[in-house]
Amino acid sequence: MEKASLKSFSAIVSVFLATLTNANEDNLKRPADGEALYFKALPYLDKIDEIQNNIFNIRNQLSANEKFPDQKKEQYRDEMLTLIKQGMPLLERSAEEGNPAAQYRLALISSTFASRSEVAEKVCTLLRSSFSNGFTPAGLQMFFYCFDEVKTPEFRSIIDALPNNETLYSRYYPQPTMTPSCDTNSRSNSNTIVSLDEKSFRANLYMNFATQMSTHNLRQEQLSFLNKAAEHGCARAIERLKLNAGS
């Protein structure tokens, strides 16, 4: 997930995140709707994604011996801290109230700055809760952080229970993710963080699950999920099925 490009900011932001909730407790004493809090936080979250993409893009343009420009580093650090101070209390409260989109976005931010042990505990807990409520992006993200859980019958049962009607959470889309696997040209033609709709998230979820099955004796089930991915527009799944048909 290219976390190395954010190392210079991790320590500062991690300390900030640890002290943020207490500093803003007085502002969050009154009960509020989780969905309303999420949409109040959303402009700050989108700006954080934009800054991270700027960091990734600059980093990708540097040669192996070049350092990240100090002026840009300070600029992005200050902007990030301001956005986190404004947006994180809203996001955390929304996640606590069980909003699946807030849980997903909080997991993404936490995964960027948390230690490996914290990722396993906090991030997977948030993603599990979000996905158990049928929020597809969380299920896709679990393939990157919750390696054991995506192999369980419980994870499979949530995938099978995803509603055919993909409008349940339509108001929360698009959502960000890192270089989706279905788009074979994503790494060269777009930002590291891209925004997808529900259909595209489903395509990537099904493709990742089918790929996981390739290491087991589950040929028919693998083909079933490849077909699901292809039906949702996954370019890699379509290519794979064509190869299978020609062999």
Beta strands, then each sheet from edge to edge (+ up, - down):
strand 1: 175-178
strand 2: 193-196
sheet 1: 1+ 2-
end
